[in-house]
Amino acid sequence: MKKVIIKKDQRGLLFKDGDYVKYLKPGKYSFNPFLKYTVLYSDVNHLLDTQGRNLNLFIEDEELVKDLIVIDVKNHEVAVHFEDDKLVDILGPGKYAYWNIMKKHEYTLFDIRNPEINGTLDSAVLNDPRIEEHIICLDVPDQTKGILYYDNVVQKVLDPGRYHFLKGPVQLNVRVIDLRQQQLDMTGQEIMTEDKITLRINFVSQYKITDPLKTVAIKDFEDQLYIVMQLILREYIGCLKLDELLVKKQEIGAFVLERLKEKSFEFGIEFVFAGVKDIILPGDIKDILNTVLVAEKKAQANVITRREEVASTRSLLNTARLMEENQTLYRLKELEFLEKICEKIGNVSLTGGGSLLEQLNVLLADRNNKTDAK
């Protein structure tokens, strides 16, 4: 008899006359030597070795299949193969049979027509060099949104984070949309007022993108936004004369902002602020306004001067009336003026007897007598 021994880490495939007969588990077997029995040994630590034979021939054996895990990978798929919860390799299209005896074999199938793999594999696995060459990593920064495209067709909006995709027939692209507050400047815009004066305006608006899909659906997004802002400005300023415009300068931003908010849904954005930075007048108009301003200021200065003169005269009149009615007050006023005169005299010469004060009193008495005589 022909003896065959199958060890614990082996399995056997029995053939008779080249045809598969049955599955042999560990143990001792005896076969008739006159019959053409052959045994194909297979190490359970590796793939089932069929030595070039079609795998379908063996997986019809129910006993054999119980100890195998068969991985059937289609043309549009890849399989991530794990052995005892550890990454082993990436399997392309084909059919694979692993002995599921001494080691636990698992796998995850991915359809490369939909290549996103986020959430299905651990980050440690995704960073493993054995799988790294099979994936594409795309980042969406904070304060942004990402528009995911498969073969130039929009798929969905991605939140900030890192995304992993399997390499395959699908062309991947992510367009990053900034959600932070942005500013659109309109500089040197020439606009004619109702009284036919052409002036230049520097205007600014600030906005935030709220719906990235609507934003990317608009060709030349900022150019179209600029045109809308330009038309609203022309509509408002064209109905005002220059004097009215200069008075209502602060109201322009509020009007434009209100009108822009009506377009928010259409553009997928939220307008935050709008306002005039500068109004630049033509040179000749500026000279005329400067002349008018100087004339107005001169007139105001003349009015103030006249007002002060009237007030001063009225004050003098009131003082004169008080001194006329009160001789003591009159006397004090005289002494006050004498004091001021004395402050400006360098030398005082005395003639005759008496002190300086007595002589001054004599002078004042003489003056008063003359006044009374009149």
HUBELDA-V985722 format. One record per run of one state. SS is the DSSP state (hx for helix, st for strand, lp for the rest). FROM is the first residue (numbers start at 1). TO is the last residue. If there is no record, write none. Layout:
[[SS FROM TO] [SS FROM TO]]
This chain:
[[lp 1 1] [st 2 6] [lp 7 9] [st 10 16] [lp 17 18] [st 19 24] [lp 25 26] [st 27 31] [lp 32 36] [st 37 43] [lp 44 46] [st 47 47] [lp 48 55] [hx 56 59] [lp 60 61] [hx 62 66] [lp 67 67] [st 68 73] [lp 74 76] [st 77 83] [lp 84 85] [st 86 91] [lp 92 93] [st 94 99] [lp 100 104] [st 105 111] [hx 112 114] [lp 115 115] [st 116 116] [lp 117 122] [hx 123 126] [lp 127 128] [hx 129 132] [lp 133 134] [st 135 140] [lp 141 143] [st 144 150] [lp 151 152] [st 153 158] [lp 159 160] [st 161 166] [lp 167 171] [st 172 178] [lp 179 181] [st 182 192] [lp 193 197] [st 198 209] [lp 210 211] [hx 212 216] [lp 217 220] [hx 221 237] [lp 238 241] [hx 242 247] [lp 248 248] [hx 249 261] [lp 262 263] [hx 264 267] [lp 268 268] [st 269 280] [lp 281 282] [hx 283 325] [lp 326 326] [hx 327 343] [lp 344 355] [hx 356 373] [lp 374 374]]
